[in-house]
Amino acid sequence: MSYLVIVESPTKVKTIGKHLGSKYTVKASMGHLRDLPKSDIGIDIEGGFVPKYLAIRGKSALIRELRSLAEESDAIYLATDPDREGEAISWHLKELLGLDEKKTKRVTFNEITKKAITEGIKNPRDIDENLVNAQQARRLLDRIVGYKLSPLLWKKVRYGLSAGRVQSVATRLVIDRENEIREFVPREFWTIDASFSRIAPNTGSFTAKFHGTEKKKIEPASAEETDKIINSIKNAEFSVKTIKRGQKKRSPVPPFITSTLQQEASRRFGMSPSRTMTIAQQLYEGVDIEGIGSTGLITYMRTDSLRLADEAIVDVRKYITEAYGENFLPGTRRVFKTKKSAQDAHEAIRPSDVFLTPEKIKKSLTPDQYKLYRVIWSRFVACQMENAVYDTMSVDIGAGEYIFRATSSRVAFRGYTAVYSDMAAELEEEEANTLPELSENEPLTFEGEKSEQHFTSPPARYTDGSLIKAMEEKGVGRPSTYAPTISTILNREYVIKEGKSLKPTPLGEVVNGLMTEQFADIVDVEFTAHMEEQLDDVEAGNKDWKKTLSDFYGPFAEELEAAEVALEGKKLKVPDEETDEICEVCGRKMVIKSGRFGKFLACPGFPECKNTRAIVEKTPGECPVCGGQILKKKSKNGYWYYGCEKFPECTFMTWDVPQEAKCEVCGKTMYKRSGRGSKKMFCANPECERYEPQENKKKEDSPKKAEKKTTKKSAAKKTAKATAKKATKTTTKKTAGKKSE
């Protein structure tokens, strides 16, 4: 007997093959094998929303290989990812390869471990048509919106733009927040901190904050009001009025779901959502662990459920007892409530084996894999541990009619924070303010005060993490869509990043304005959230997927027609972004324009003044040749490089990235090779003993050189194809000649 197992990713092949044995052939489909065509919409709307699926170009050889292996196998197991997309890939495989209904089964693995794989193979099922239909509905819905709206944006704004259900709403959220910031009116307020000490024995000073009176809290709103309070307390007698002691308990947070993992990775490590999901996928599919082999380290990472498997909780409770002691273990397991809107198809994200601690496998992981695995492992263990307990103390100090309040907190029992710390900043501040042993009515020495003016702050711009949180709370998108949505609005330049903050561009605001005016439903948060609920209903088998598309398309087509009429003859101008750079030809302030190879500076006086200039960014580095500032520049081919500001007098140029660190020997700027991953720093100063010549570095082509090589290879391939075609024609002619003879 021989069996064929088809998975999506080649990374899974090794792990699953190891656990199944020699009777099983494991092959990867490399994602989808067929999809809607790229050249047209690919949907017969009038015929009842019938999709036209085509085999993806370049996958013909793989399709032939899989078809051949399927014919030779006694059973075929479709083991793509356990979600809507994975279910759809399995369905497409079955349809495209013409697989025998009797010998084809669907299997899913929530984790890539021997136990989960064996259980999955033992319990195959049929393809879930409801899951497939929910995926088809989403795919067709997004295709209709994209293909119908994008040409309108090309005509009225700029070629190459796109619109989409979720991306347009995400852009609107960022722009709405920016408008809140613009409209925000700051409010003035003042704080007063006073220093006190015990009269005897003197145990050092401590700080208390102005609170108000016994009856109400007061927040001074001006310098005059603040001065009045300070003047009234200068001659007052200070004493302890009340002391309140207590305990505060903090419960652990739930295990990760997709959105919270992306938020935490962004907050802790500065990882983008797409980077987070790439690394999580690697951990799920399997990593080669020293002494163990290829092993899946975490459960499936696209989930909105807080549910945990019984056996996982049994294991983690055993681990907590062994590693930390009985007092760290609650009497009963913790159960976390999943949101009503959640699909609840999979467990929360957790380690596949809690006994594989991060430190045990650190050597086998990349730095990013280790960071992400450690935070997933820690949060899972912590979620089943006892509360952290803090002893708290609050002291009210009387000063005439006013009250100053001091608070402190210290750890009485670490609980879950022994593994995972999510302590709030205000609690840390309380811990830092240690109070002496005081008694009620005890007189105190006033050592002075400090007043400070403040202004209320506008709401913060969204970051990757906070935008995902907002999307999740509002029901916009699902776990699998958060990362690609943010990548799309950044790639389309509707939104840019300033540090970690997301800021709308003039282009994004123009497109959002058009969408809000003409397609209110598409950018409406509640409407989009309702569409997600309808897709969930399709998945649950409660709604027909084509009826869902029909209900959406009718009003949408009317809006599209009305927009064409309303915008007839109009072209929306995207305002240029003005800079502080001065045009050296005519003296105007230069603006940022977009071209074939990205953004550049241009004079707004065009066509009278045609001056343009590359956008350069200052880096922390200094030129190793002349000591000038190193600038980050873009080449004419669109690649970033680093060069001296004194060019052409100094011709220093490198593809390597300058660092803030200085060489310990010569004090010059250190560099790293460009690209992802951990790179070793080196000195670029030829006179330094730590200098690393180019020939000693790992051989890597510059982007320009790589581009030339690619062009040469492509030309060689074309020549080879043309020669083969010519030879075929010659052979055909000869054969035809022989037949005629």
N, C-alpha and C positions, 0 to 999 in steps of 0.2 A: 504494500500500500504506500502511495506517495501523496503528500498534501501540499497545497500551495497556500501561503499566507501573504496577502497583499496589504502593505501598510502605506502611509503617505510619505514618510520621511526616511531617507537612507540611514539616518542616525539610529533609528529604531531597529533596523535590520540585524545588526550585530547583536544587540541585547536580546531581542526576541528569539533569534536563531539559536543563541547559546542555551536558552532555557528549554526550547522545544526539541532539540535533537536532530539527528540526520534524516529522519523520515520527512521532515518539513523543509520546504524551500521557501525562504522569506524574501520577497521582492518589494521594492518601493515604487509607487506610482509617480513620485516626485510632485505631489499635489494633484490638481485637477488634470485630467487627460482630455476633457472637452469642455467647451464653454460657449457663450454667445459670441458671434463673430465680432471682430474689431471694426470692420469696415462699415457696418450698418447696424441699425437698432436690433435686428434679429428676433423681433417679436411680431407675430401676426395679431395685431390688436383687434381689428375688425372681425377676425375669424375666431375670437374667443380667447385671446391672450395665449396663443400657442407659441412656445419658444422654438427657435431654430438653433440647435446645438451642433457645433462642428468640432472635430478633433483639433487640438491645439497644434499649431505649426511647430515642427521640430521634434515631435514625439512619436512619429510614425514607427521608428525602429523599436521603441519601447512598447508600443501597442502590439506590434507583431510578436515580440518576445513574450509578453504576458499572455497573449491569445494562445500561443504555442504551448506554453507551460500549463495553462488551464486545461487544454485538450488532453495533455498527458497525465493530469492529476486525478486522483480518485475523489478528492474533495477540495473545495476552494473556500478559504476563510477570508472575508473582507474585514480587515482589522484597522480601518482608518480611525481618526480621532473620534472620541465619544461625544460629539455635539452635532448641531444641525449641519454644519459645513462638512464634517466627516461623514455623516449619514448620506449627504448628497453626493460626495465623492464615491462612496460605495455603490450608490444607485447608478451613477454615470458609468462606473467600471462594469457593472453587470450588463447595462444596456449596450455600451460600446463594444465590449468583448464578446457579446452574445453568449454569456455564461449560462450553463445548464441550471435550470431552476432547482432540480432535485439535489444537485451536489454543491450548490452555492449557499453559504450561510454567512450571517453577519455576527462578528464578535467584537466586544469592546473591552478595553483595559483602563480602569481608572488610575492605575499605576503600573509601571513597567517593571514588575517584580515576578519571580518564578511562580509564587502563589497566585497572583492576580492573572497571569498569562494562562496558567494551567486551568484555573476556574473558568476563565473566559472561553477557552477552547472546549471545555466540558459542557458549557451552557450556551451553545449558539442560538441565534434567533433569526427571524426573517427581517428584511430591511423595513424600517419603520416609515411607512409612506407619509404619515403626518409630519414627521421631522423633515423629510425631503420636500414636501409641499410648502412648509414654512420657509425653508431656505430658498426654494424657487420663487416664492412670493416676494421675499426681500430682494433677491437678485433682480427680478423683473421690475419691481417697483423702483429700485435705484437706477436701473438702466433707463426706464421711461423718463424719470425726472432728469437724469443727466443728459440723455440724447435730445430731449425736447427743449430744455432750458439753455444748454450750453451754446447752441447756435445763436440764440437771442442775445446772450452776453457777448458773443464774438462780434455781432453786428453793432450792438449799442455801446459796448465798453471797450473791449480789447480782445484780439484773437488769442486763443489758447486757454481761456478761462473755463471754469466748470462750476456747476451747482449740484447740490445733492441734499437729500432729506436731512441727514444728520449733520453733515459738515456745515450746511447753511445755518442751522440752529446753533451749533457750537460757535460759529463766527459771530452770530448775533449776541450770544451770551457775553463774549469778550467785548463787543462794541457797547452793549448796554452798561457793562461795568465801567468802561472808559467814560461814557456819558455821565454816570453817577459821580465819577471823580472830577470831571470838568465842572459839574453843577454844584459840587460840594462847597459849602460856606463854613470855614473853620470857626470854632467857638473857643474863646479864651478861657482858661482856668488856671488856678495857681495851687501849688502844694506847699505845705509848711512841714518840715521835719525838725524835730527838737531832740537834743541830746540830754540825757539824764544820767546821774550816777547815785549810788547809795551814799548816805552820809557816813555810816560806819557799819561794817568795815567797807572800805572802798574796793569794789571788785571790778572796776573798769566801767566805762560808759556803754550805754545802749541807746538805740534810736526809737522814737515813737512818732507816728504820723498824726497830723491834725485831723480830728474826726468831726468836730462840731460841738453841739451841746448834748446834754443827757437826753433831750427830747427828740432832736433831729440831727441828721448829717448835714454839714455845710461844706460847700465847695466854693471858695472865693473865686469871683469872676473878674477881678481887676486888681491892679497894684494898690489902689486906694483901700479897697476892702481888706486886702492882705495886710497892709501896714496898720490898719485899725486893729486887727486881731493881734498882731505882734506887739503893738504898743500897750494893749490892754493886759497882756500876760507878763510884761517885763517885771512888774513889781508884785506879781501874784505868788502865793505860796503853792508849791507843788507837792502832791502826795498821791499815794496809790489809793484809788477809790474802790476798785473791784478787781478780783483775780478770778478768771475762769479757767479751770483745767478740764481737759477731756481727751477723748481719743477719736481719731479719724481713720476710717478704713477705706482703702482703695481696692476695688475689684479689678482683676485682670481684664484686658480687652479680648474680644473674640479672636479666633484664628483668622488668617487672611482669606479674603475672597479676591477676585481679580482687581477690582477697583482699589481696595485698601492696600494691596501689595504694590500697585503702581504709585499710589500716593506716598507710601512709606519709603519706597526706593528713591522717589524724587526728593523727598525731604531729607533723608539720611545721606544718600550717596550722590544726589544730583543726576540720577539716571533718567533718561527720557522713557516714556511709556513703551515705545517700540523696542528700545534696548532692554528694558526690564523683561518684556515678553519673550524676546529672543533668548535671553539667558535662562529664563524659567522653562522654556521649551527644551533647552539642552539638558537641564536637570531632570525634566520629566522623561525625555526619550532615552537617556542613559549616558553615563560618564564612565570611562574606564578607571576603576578604582584599584589601586595597588593591592594585590593579594586577594582580590575578589573577582575582578573582571568588570565587564560592562554592566552597569546597574542603574536602573531608574531611581532617582533619589527623592522625588516629590510626586504627589498625586497630581491629577490633571489641573492645569493652571487657569482654565477659562471656566469660571464658576461664580455663581452669586449666592451659593448656599453656605450656611454655617454648620451644617450637619457633619458629624464625625462618626466614623465606623466604630462599632462596639469593640472590635479587637484592637483598634488603634488606641482607644481610651484605656483598655486593660493594660496595654504595653506601657503607655506613658505614665500611668499611676504606679506601675512597678518600677519604672525608671526613677521617678521622683522620690520614691521611698528609699531606693538604693543609693541615689546620688546626694540627696539632701536630708532625708530623715522623715519619720512619720509626721512630725509637727508641720511639715510643709504641704501635707496632703489633706484636702478637705474630706469631710466624712462621706460625701456623695459626689459623684461626677458632676461637672458643670455642663449644662445644656444651654445653648445660645439660640435665640429665636430668629429665624430667617424672615426677611421681609415678605409681605403678602405677594408683592409683584415679582418675586424671584422665581426662576424656572425650577430651581431645586433639583436639577438633573444629576449633579455630582456633589461629592463631599466638598468641604472647605479645603484650602490648600494646606497640606501638611507633609512632613517627611514620610517617606514610605516605610522607613525603619528608624524609629526614634533612638535606637541604640547605636546608630551610625552618627555619632556626634560630629559637629563641624571640625573639631580639632583632630579627630581620628583620620579624617579624609582630606584635610587641608592640602597636603602635598599633591594630591591627585586633581585638584581643582585650580582653575584660573583665579586670579584675584577677584574678578567680578562674580564668578560662580560661587566662590567662597562667601563673599559678602551677602549675596542673596540667599544662599542656603542657610547661612547662620541666622539671618533674621527670620526666615520661615520656621526653622527648627526651634529657635528661642521662643517665638510667639506661640507656637503650638504647645510647647512644654508649659509655658507660663499660664496659658489659658485654663489648665487643669490644676493649678496650684492654689494655695491658701492666699487670702487677702494680705496686702501689706498693711501694717498698723503703725500709726504715728501718734505720739503723745503731743497734744497741743496745749498752748497756754496763751491766753489773751488778757492783757493788762490795760485797764483804763486809768489814766493819770489826770487828776483834776488840776486845773489852772484857772482859778476864778470861776467864771460861768462856762468855760470851755473844757473840752475833753481831748486828750491826746491818747492814741491807742497803739500799743505794741503787741505784735503776735510772734510766736515762734513755734516751730515744729521739729521734732526729732524722731528718728526711726526707732520704734519699739520692737517691731518684728518685720524682717525684710520681705517675707512671703514671696510672691511671684517676681518681685523686683530683683531677686537674687539671680534671675535668668534674663529677664527682659524689662528694661527701664523705659517707661513712657511718662515719666514724672513731669508735671506741668511746671512752667517757669516760676509761677507764684509760690509753689510749694518749696522749690529750691531756695527762693529768696527768704522764706520764713525760716528754713533750716539754718541759713547763714546768720540770721539775727538771733544769736543766743542771749537769752534773758537771764539775769541773776536770780537767785532765790529771794523773792520779795514777799512781803506780808501786807495785808490790807491796812490802810491808814498810815502806812510808813511814809515819813517825809523824804523827799528826794531833792538832790541838788540839780538846779537847772544850769546846764553848761553852755547853752546857746542854741540858736535856731538857724535854719537855712530855708529860704523861700525860693521858689522857682516857677517861672512862667511857662505854661504849656498851651498848646492849641490842639483841639481835637483833630484827628487824622481822617482823611477820606478813606473809603473802603480800599483795601489792597487790590492791585491788579491780580488777575488769575495767574496761577502757575500751572504747570502740567497737572500736578496733584490736585489742586483745588478746583480746576476745571472738570477733571474726572469726577470729583466728589459732587460738584453741582449737577453734572449730567446724570449721575446715578440717582441723586435725590429727586430730580425732576422727571426721571423715567425716560431720558433721551438716550437711545442706543442701548446696547447690551454688552456684557463682558468682552466679547470678541471684537467690538467696534470702537472701543475707547481709544486705543493706541493708534489704529489707522486713521481715525478721524482727525486727531491732533496732528499727525504727520501730514495729512492732506492739506489742512488749512495753513500749515507752515510752508509746505512746498508750493502752494498756489500763491503765496505771499499775500494772503488776506490778513495774516497775523505774523508778527515777528517776535523774536525773543530779545528782551533787554535784560541781561543777566538771567535770572530764572523767571522773570515776569513776561506774560504774554500781552502784547500791545497791538491794536489794530493798525493796519496801514491805510493810507488814503484810498488805495485800490479796494481794500476790504470794505471800507465804509461806503464807497460808491456802489459796489455790488450789493451790499446789504441794504442800502437805501432803495435800489431798484427792486430787490426781492420783497422788502417790506411793503412797498407801495403796490406792486403788481401781483405778488404771490404770497399774500398774508398767511395762508394756511401752511405753506412749506416752511416758513421760518417761525411759525408759532410753536412755542414749547409744548403747550397742552395738546395741540393737534398731533405733533410728532410722537408724544408719549402715548396718545390714544392709538396711533398706528402700530406702535410696538406691542400694545396690549392685544390688538387684533391679530398680529402675527403669532403671539403666544396662544391665542384661541385656535388658530390654524394648527399649531403644533399639538394642541390638546385634542384635536379632532372635533372641535365645536363649531368650526366655520370653514366654508369652502374657500380655497385659496384664490380661485379665479373670480369668485364673487367679491372678495376683498379688493382685488385689483380693479374690477369694474366699478365698485363704489367710489374708489379713489379717482379713477381716470375721468369720469364724467365731469365733475366740477373743475378738475385740473385743466382739462382741454378747453373749457369755457374761459378760465382765467388766462390761459396762453393766448387764445384768440383775442381777448380784450386787450392784453398787453401789446400785441402786435399793432393793434389799431391806435392805442394811446401813445405808443412810442414811434409812430410812423414819421420818418424824416428826422428823427432826433439821434444825436450822438452824445453820450455822457462823457464829460471830460474828467479824467482823474487828476486832481491837483498835484502839482509837483511839490516834493518835500524840500523846503528851503534849508540851506546849511549856512554855517558861519564862514565857509571858505569863500574867498574873494577871487573873482576872475581877474587874472593878471593882464588881460587884454583890455577890458572895458570897465572893470571896477564893480560890476554887479555881484550880488551874492549868488553863488552857484547853487544849482538844484540837483537832486538825485534823479537820474533817469534809468530805465531798464533797457538792456539791449540783448543781443544774442548770447553774450557770455556773462550775463548778470548785470549788476548795477554799476553806474559810473557817474561822475560829476560832469555837468554840462552847463553852459552859460544860458540863462533864460532869454538872452537877447537874440537867439537864433531866429531868422537866418542871417541878420546883420553880423552877429558874432558867433562863430562856429567853434569856439574854444571848448575842448573837453579834457578831462583829466581822470585818471584811474583813482578809485577810492582806496586810500591807504589807512591802515590801522597801526597805531603805535604798539609795540610789544615791550615786555620787560627787559629785553636784551640790549647789549651794546655791541657795536661792530668790533670784531677781534682784530681788524686791520688798523682802523683809525680812531676807534672809540666813539663814533657817531651813533645816533639812535637807529635801532633796527626797525624797519617798517614792514608790515604784512601787505603784500601787493598781489594783484591777480594778473596772470600773463594773458597775452592775446588769445590763447587757446582756452582760457577759462580756469587755469589752475593757480592755486595759491602758492606763493613763494615768499622768501624773506630777503630783503636787501637793505643796504645802507642808505640813510637819508641824504648822504652827500654825493650820491650818484649824479653825474658821471665821473666826478673827481675820484671817488672811491667805487670800485666795481665789485665789492664783495656781494655775493649772492649765494643762497643755499635753499634747498628744499626742506632742510631740517628745522625743527621748531625750537626757538629760543625759550629758555626757562628762567624763572626768577632766581633760581639757585646760582651761586657763584662758585667757581673752581677753588678748591681749598689750597691749591699750590700757587696759581697765578692771579686769582681774583677775577678772572674774566667770566663772561656768561657761559653757562653750560647749555648743551643742546640735546634734543632727543630726535630720533628718527620719526618721521610723520607716520600716521596710521593708528589704528585702534590697538588696544592691548597695552600691557606693561612693557615699556622700553627702557633700556639702560641709558643714563645720561653720559655725555662725553664732552670733553673740552675741544673747542674749535681753534684754539690759539696754537699756531705751528711752533712757537717758541717754548711751549709748556711741555713738561715731561709727561703730563696726562693727555696730551694731544693724540687723537686717534685719526690717522690718515684715512682717506676715503677707501683705499684698497683693503684696509683691515676691517671695515664695517661689513655687515651682511650685505651681499650684493643685491641691491634693489634698484630698479630703473626709476629715473625721474618720471613724473607724469607725461612730460613731453616726449621722452624717449620711448616710454611704453606706448604712447599714442602712435608714434612712427612705426614701431614694431607691429602693432595691430593692423595698421594700414597696409604694411608690406605683406603680412599674412593674408589679409583679405584679397589683396591684388594677386597673390600667388594662387589662392583658392580659385579666384575667377578665371585665371589663365589655365589652370588645370581642368576646370569644368569646360571651358571653351575648347581645349585640346581634345578632351574626351568626347565632346559633342561632335566635333569635326571628324574624329576617328569613326564614330558610330555612323555618321552620314556616309563616309567613304565605304565602310563595310556593307551598309545597306545597298548602296549603288552597285557594288561588285556582286552582291547576292542577287539583286534584281537582274543584273546582266547575265549571270549564269543561268537563272530560271528562264529568261527569254530565249537563250540559246537552246 
